[in-house]
Amino acid sequence: MALLTQAQLIEALGGDLAAAQLLDPNSTGSVDTTLLDGAIADAAGDVEAAYGARYTSIPAQPNTPGKITRIMRSLAVYYAWGRNKVKEKPQAVKDDYGNARQDLREIESSQSGPGGAPQSRFPTAIDNSAGGRRAVWSSWRRGGPNGSY
């Protein structure tokens, strides 16, 4: 599932030249796509973990909610900077990362929605197809492992 493309991350890093300066450990003059893909994969893992706590699956592009794309971009930029062992992360990158992590915590705890129309992992409808019988505390206590009271 492609939540963020290499081109989107390169653009977020400031374009081809800026990305090549940041992610070119062998001084070849071009972006090391392995480092780029690693940053994207790390960001995707964070987003999928938080999103998956409450919702089924993130829609792939172009249907990915804008909020998820923004969070993913901020995380991927942070992780791309982390792959450069020479340059220190700018404060703006650190701030964006902190904001993105906070957004993920709020999505995971249902304090905020991810955008779009996500499908919850937890059904809200009650299934009464078995004659209206449900396993509730009172029926479990009477016929459950403890037997009758």
N, C-alpha and C positions, 0 to 999 in steps of 0.2 A: 504494500500500500504506500503510495507516494503522497505524503502530506506536504512535503516541501521538496522542490527540485534543486539541483545544483545551481541552475541559473538564478533562481530566487535567492539562494544563499549568497552567491557571488554579488548580486545586486545589493543585498543587505549589508555586505561587508564593504561596499563602496565602489564596486565595479571590478573589472578584470585586473587592472593594475594593482589596486589595493589588496585584492585577494591573493594575487601572485606574490606580493611582497610579504604577506602574512603566512601563506601556506606553501612556501617553496623552500623546504629545508636543504635541497641539493643545489640551489642556485641555478636552476635550469631556465628561469624566466617565465615559467608557467605554473599554474596551480597544480599541486599534488592532489589528484582526485581521490586518492585513498584517504587523505586527511579530511577532505571535504565530505566524503561519504560517511566517515566515522563521526563527524560532528552532527550530521543529519541523523544518523542512526541513534546517537545518544539522546538527542532532543526528542526523536520519535518515541523512544523508550519511556522517557519521562511523561510525555503527553498521553501515550497509550495506557500507562499505568494509572494515572489520575482519572482519565476518561473512563477506563474500563471498570473502575470501582463502582460507578453508578449507571453507566450506559452500555449498550451492546457493542457497537462498533462505530468508529469514526468514518464518515463518508469520505471516499477518496476525492481527489481533485477532479473536476472543478467544483464539487459540491461540499467541500470542506468548509465549515463555518469560519467566517473571518476572524473571530476571536481565537480559534484554535490555530489558524495560520499565523496570526500575530505572535501568539505564545511560542509556537514552534520556531518561528524566525528568531525571536529573541534568545531562546535557549541555544539554537544552532550557532548563532554568532558568538555567544559566550564560549561554547565548546570549541569552536574554531580558534578563538583566541587562546584557549587553553592548550591547544596543540602546538602553538608557537612557544618554544622554550626560551626565546630571547627577549621578546617584547612583553611588557606588562600590560594587562588589560586596562583600557581606559575606564574612568569612573562611570561614564554613560553606559558602557556595556555591562558593568557590574550592577548598576541601578536597574537597567532593563531586565537583567536576569532575575534580580530580587522580585521585581514586579511580576514577572512571568511565573515564578515559583509560587508567589502568593495567589495569583489567579488559579493555578493548578490546585492548590490546597482548598480554595473556595469551591472549585468545581467538584473536587473529590468529596467534600463534606456537604454538598448541596446548598451552600450559602450563595452560590452563583451558578448560573446556567452556562453551558458551553456555546450557546448560540445555535441557530438552526432549529430543527425539530428532532432532537435526539430521542431514541427509543430506550426507555428505562429497562434495566435488567430485572427490576423488581415489579412484577405485575400488580396493578392496582385493583383489578376486578376480582371478585370472589366467584369461584367456580362452584355452583350448587348442582352440578349435573348428577351427583350421586344421591339424589333424593334429599338434598339440603343437609346432609350429614357432613360435619367438619370435625376435625380433631381440635378440640379446645380443651382448656384445663379441666373443666368439670367432667367431660367424658373420658379424658385420659386418666384422671384420678380414680374414677370408678372402675374402669376396665383395663387400665394400663398395667404396668409391671408391679405396681403396689396392690393391685386388686381392689376390692371394695373397701370403703372406709368403715 
